[in-house]
């Protein structure tokens, strides 16, 4: 690849040599006026890793409660305990939301508010009963701040909390809650959540216990470009230590229903650039996800061509992003998701939660395209 650019050419050279990009180089990529050049480099990096393969899984989101002891400024999901639309699913209600899709999905993704009364025993019972009912479905649940909250009210260490959750059936931890791993930013947008180091420590402990996790970044609130790159650097340094991050999920702030008026909605170009730069900076985190529940199907389709090798799955139901303003379609069938991937020039590969099983998907004829049955 040849780009006549005194900034991009040295970056390309370092990537070819397998050298890690510096924070200064990452910042240069974020600010470089040649957006197409940056996107092309990321696409070539992705293709060098995975060819045309684009990975997805068949999943359902079940948010166990919107009651939360915190009130992060960017969150449109959280409710106080006395709110008219507050809810908290008991075990039977949680299982009943999975039941209609049990023969279709292979993962249930569950995150929620920090319920003031739910301790480790509650979650261990929830996961144990869920796995007993659906042994083939992987439970991916509880962000780092949820684990911190559970550990705190249960009087347990992070390690013991994660150990017991794993023993009860938790298979993987999502990456939500990273926001920006700079504490001065966190103090402005999510004061009271885990610190940057606690986020990294909790994920690192999970890795040492053999539990894979994802990691994320919420961009477009009050952070600077420099702080975005610092965030990426902290993630790859943690990955050097414990090696359990499977996938990085960058997503922009959706301000429609939040309490952070100083934030701005990211443009499509900014979203695509952030995905591309993430691919180039995170040399040791295997997968980059186009999170279509946040960025929408159209931008997710473009993201496949600028560094993302993974796309959010069928999802079926989702609350957190949609309450914040997302309009992404929820009732995607496998065929429709694969058509999106094909339109972007990718080869759809169905995977399991932990990227250990893979299955290429043949697209059926248009007359046979079906949506998942949404009847409850």
C-alpha positions in Angstrom: 0.0 0.0 0.0 1.4 3.4 -1.0 0.0 6.7 0.4 1.9 9.8 -0.4 1.7 11.2 3.2 4.6 12.0 5.5 2.5 11.1 8.6 0.7 7.9 7.4 3.6 6.3 5.6 5.7 5.8 8.8 2.6 4.4 10.5 2.1 1.9 7.6 5.7 1.0 7.9 5.5 0.3 11.6 2.3 -1.8 11.1 4.0 -3.9 8.4 6.9 -4.5 10.8 4.5 -5.6 13.6 5.4 -2.6 15.8 3.0 -1.2 18.3 1.7 2.3 17.4 2.6 5.0 20.0 0.1 7.3 21.7 1.4 10.1 19.5 0.8 8.1 16.3 -2.7 7.2 17.5 -3.5 10.9 18.1 -2.2 11.7 14.6 -4.6 9.1 13.2 -7.5 10.7 15.1 -6.6 14.2 13.8 -5.4 13.4 10.3 -7.3 15.2 7.5 -7.0 12.2 5.1 -9.9 10.2 6.6 -10.0 7.9 3.6 -6.4 7.0 4.1 -6.9 6.2 7.8 -9.9 4.0 7.0 -8.1 2.2 4.2 -5.1 1.3 6.5 -7.5 -0.1 9.1 -9.4 -2.1 6.5 -6.1 -3.7 5.3 -5.1 -4.5 8.8 -8.4 -6.2 9.4 -8.2 -8.1 6.2 -4.7 -9.3 7.1 -6.1 -10.8 10.2 -9.4 -12.2 9.0 -9.7 -11.8 5.3 -13.3 -11.1 4.4 -14.8 -12.9 7.4 -17.2 -11.0 9.6 -18.3 -12.6 12.8 -21.7 -12.5 14.6 -23.6 -14.5 17.1 -27.3 -15.2 17.7 -28.2 -13.6 21.0 -30.9 -12.0 23.1 -30.5 -9.1 25.5 -32.4 -9.3 28.8 -31.8 -6.3 31.2 -32.6 -7.7 34.6 -33.4 -4.3 36.3 -33.4 -0.6 35.6 -33.2 0.3 39.2 -29.8 1.8 40.0 -28.2 3.5 43.1 -26.2 5.7 40.7 -27.4 8.4 38.3 -24.8 8.7 35.6 -25.3 11.8 33.4 -25.3 10.0 30.1 -27.7 7.2 31.1 -31.3 7.2 29.9 -32.0 3.7 31.2 -31.6 4.2 35.0 -34.6 4.6 37.2 -35.0 5.2 40.9 -36.7 2.5 42.9 -40.0 4.4 43.2 -40.3 5.4 39.6 -43.5 4.4 37.9 -41.6 2.5 35.2 -39.0 0.9 37.5 -38.7 -2.9 37.3 -36.7 -5.8 38.7 -37.1 -9.2 37.2 -37.3 -12.2 39.5 -35.7 -15.5 38.3 -38.9 -16.8 36.8 -39.5 -13.6 34.9 -35.9 -13.5 33.6 -36.2 -17.1 32.4 -39.6 -16.4 30.8 -38.0 -13.7 28.6 -35.5 -16.2 27.2 -37.9 -19.0 26.8 -39.5 -18.0 23.5 -36.1 -17.9 21.8 -34.3 -20.7 23.6 -34.1 -22.9 20.4 -32.7 -20.0 18.4 -30.2 -18.1 20.5 -26.9 -19.3 21.9 -26.2 -16.3 24.2 -28.2 -14.2 26.7 -26.6 -10.8 27.3 -27.6 -9.3 30.6 -26.6 -6.0 32.2 -28.6 -3.7 34.3 -28.8 -1.2 37.1 -27.1 -1.5 40.5 -30.0 -2.8 42.4 -29.7 -1.8 46.1 -30.8 -5.2 47.4 -29.4 -7.8 45.0 -26.3 -9.5 46.4 -24.1 -12.3 45.2 -26.6 -15.0 46.3 -29.3 -13.5 44.1 -27.1 -13.6 41.0 -25.7 -17.0 41.7 -29.2 -18.4 42.0 -30.3 -16.5 38.8 -27.4 -17.9 36.8 -27.7 -21.4 38.2 -31.4 -21.7 37.5 -30.9 -20.2 34.0 -28.2 -22.6 33.1 -30.2 -25.5 34.4 -33.1 -24.5 32.2 -31.0 -23.6 29.1 -27.7 -25.5 29.4 -26.6 -24.7 25.8 -27.0 -21.0 26.2 -24.0 -19.0 27.3 -24.7 -16.3 29.9 -22.7 -13.1 29.2 -23.6 -10.7 32.0 -22.6 -8.1 34.6 -20.3 -5.2 33.8 -17.4 -4.3 36.0 -19.3 -1.8 38.1 -22.1 -4.4 38.6 -19.5 -6.8 39.9 -18.0 -4.2 42.2 -21.5 -3.4 43.5 -22.3 -7.0 44.1 -19.0 -7.6 45.8 -19.4 -4.6 48.0 -22.9 -5.3 49.3 -22.0 -9.0 49.7 -18.7 -8.4 51.6 -16.6 -10.4 49.2 -13.5 -9.7 47.2 -13.7 -9.1 43.4 -11.9 -12.4 42.9 -14.3 -14.4 45.1 -17.3 -12.7 43.6 -16.3 -13.6 40.1 -15.3 -17.1 41.1 -18.7 -17.9 42.6 -20.5 -16.3 39.6 -18.5 -18.4 37.2 -19.2 -21.5 39.3 -22.9 -20.7 39.1 -22.9 -20.4 35.3 -21.6 -17.0 34.2 -19.7 -17.6 31.0 -18.4 -14.3 30.0 -18.3 -10.6 31.1 -19.4 -7.8 28.7 -17.2 -4.7 28.5 -19.8 -2.0 29.3 -19.0 0.7 31.8 -15.5 1.5 30.6 -16.7 4.9 29.3 -13.4 6.7 29.1 -10.6 5.2 31.4 -9.5 8.6 32.6 -10.7 9.4 36.1 -11.1 13.2 35.5 -13.6 12.4 32.7 -15.3 9.7 34.8 -15.8 12.2 37.7 -17.8 14.4 35.2 -20.0 11.8 33.5 -20.3 8.9 35.9 -19.1 9.9 39.3 -19.5 7.0 41.8 -18.8 4.2 39.3 -15.7 2.1 39.5 -12.4 3.9 38.9 -10.4 3.4 35.7 -8.0 1.0 37.6 -10.9 -0.9 39.2 -12.4 -1.5 35.7 -9.1 -2.9 34.5 -8.5 -4.9 37.7 -11.9 -6.6 37.6 -11.4 -7.6 34.0 -7.9 -8.8 34.8 -9.1 -10.9 37.7 -11.7 -12.5 35.4 -9.0 -13.3 32.9 -6.9 -15.0 35.5 -9.9 -17.1 36.5 -10.3 -18.3 32.9 -13.3 -16.0 32.1 -13.0 -14.1 28.8 -14.4 -10.5 28.7 -15.0 -7.7 26.3 -14.0 -4.1 26.6 -15.6 -0.9 25.4 -15.3 2.9 25.0 -18.1 5.5 25.1 -16.8 8.4 23.1 -18.3 11.8 22.4 -19.1 13.0 25.9 -16.6 15.5 27.4 -13.3 13.7 26.6 -10.5 15.0 24.4 -8.9 13.1 21.5 -5.8 12.5 23.7 -8.0 10.9 26.4 -9.5 8.5 23.8 -6.0 7.3 22.9 -5.0 7.0 26.5 -8.0 4.8 27.0 -7.0 2.5 24.1 -3.4 2.4 25.5 -4.7 1.3 29.0 -6.7 -1.5 27.4 -3.8 -2.9 25.4 -1.5 -2.7 28.4 -4.0 -4.7 30.5 -4.2 -7.2 27.6 -0.5 -7.5 27.8 -0.8 -8.6 31.4 -3.8 -10.9 31.4 -4.8 -11.6 27.8 -8.5 -12.2 28.2 -10.1 -9.4 26.2 -11.8 -10.9 23.2 -13.4 -8.0 21.6 -13.4 -4.2 21.8 -16.6 -2.3 21.2 -16.4 1.5 20.6 -19.7 3.4 20.5 -20.7 7.0 20.4 -22.7 8.8 23.0 -26.4 9.1 22.2 -27.6 12.3 23.8 -31.3 12.3 22.9 -32.7 11.4 26.4 -29.8 12.1 28.7 -28.6 14.8 31.1 -25.3 15.7 29.4 -26.2 18.8 27.3 -22.5 19.7 26.7 -21.9 16.5 24.7 -22.4 16.3 21.0 -23.7 13.6 18.6 -20.8 12.1 16.7 -20.9 12.3 13.0 -20.7 9.2 10.8 -17.2 10.1 9.8 -16.1 10.4 13.4 -17.6 7.0 14.3 -15.9 5.3 11.4 -12.6 7.0 12.2 -12.8 5.8 15.9 -13.4 2.2 14.8 -10.5 2.4 12.4 -8.1 3.9 14.9 -9.2 1.3 17.5 -8.3 -1.5 15.1 -4.8 0.0 14.5 -4.0 0.8 18.1 -5.3 -2.4 19.7 -2.8 -4.8 18.2 -3.3 -7.4 20.9 -7.2 -7.4 21.2 -8.4 -9.8 18.5 -11.8 -8.4 17.5 -13.4 -5.0 16.9 -17.2 -4.9 17.0 -19.5 -2.7 15.0 -22.2 -2.2 17.6 -25.2 -1.7 15.5 -27.6 -1.3 18.5 -25.8 2.0 19.0 -24.5 3.2 15.6 -27.4 1.8 13.5 -27.4 -0.7 10.6 -26.2 1.7 7.9 -23.1 2.8 9.7 -22.4 -0.7 11.0 -22.4 -1.9 7.4 -19.8 0.8 6.6 -17.8 -0.1 9.7 -17.2 -3.6 8.3 -15.1 -1.9 5.6 -13.0 0.2 7.9 -11.6 -2.2 10.6 -14.5 -3.9 12.3 -14.6 -7.7 11.9 -17.5 -8.4 14.3 -21.1 -7.1 14.2 -23.7 -7.2 16.9 -25.9 -10.2 16.5 -29.6 -10.7 16.3 -30.2 -9.1 19.8 -34.0 -9.5 19.5 -34.7 -7.0 22.4 -32.7 -4.2 23.9 -33.4 -1.2 26.1 -30.4 0.7 27.1 -29.4 2.1 23.7 -32.9 2.5 22.5 -33.9 4.6 25.5 -30.9 6.8 24.7 -32.1 7.4 21.2 -31.1 4.3 19.1 -33.4 3.4 16.2 -31.5 0.2 15.2 -33.8 -2.6 14.1 -34.2 -5.3 16.7 -36.0 -8.1 14.9 -33.2 -9.1 12.5 -33.2 -12.7 11.5 -30.0 -14.5 10.7 -30.6 -14.1 6.9 -31.1 -10.4 7.2 -28.0 -9.9 9.3 -26.0 -12.0 6.8 -27.3 -9.9 3.9 -26.0 -6.8 5.6 -22.6 -8.4 5.9 -22.7 -9.5 2.3 -23.6 -6.0 1.1 -20.5 -4.7 2.8 -18.4 -7.3 0.9 -17.9 -9.6 3.9 -18.4 -13.3 4.5 -20.8 -13.9 7.5 -19.4 -16.3 10.0 -21.6 -17.4 12.9 -19.6 -17.7 16.1 -20.2 -18.7 19.8 -19.8 -16.2 22.7 -16.1 -17.0 23.2 -15.0 -17.3 19.6 -14.3 -21.0 19.8 -16.8 -22.3 17.3 -17.4 -20.9 13.8 -19.9 -21.7 11.0 -20.0 -20.0 7.6 -23.6 -19.1 6.7 -25.2 -19.6 3.3 -27.8 -16.9 2.5 -31.2 -18.2 1.5 -33.2 -16.9 -1.4 -35.1 -13.6 -0.8 -38.5 -15.4 -0.6 -37.3 -17.4 2.4 -36.0 -14.5 4.4 -37.7 -14.5 7.8 -37.6 -12.4 10.9 -37.4 -14.0 14.4 -40.7 -14.6 15.9 -41.3 -11.8 18.3 -44.4 -13.2 20.0 -44.0 -13.6 23.7 
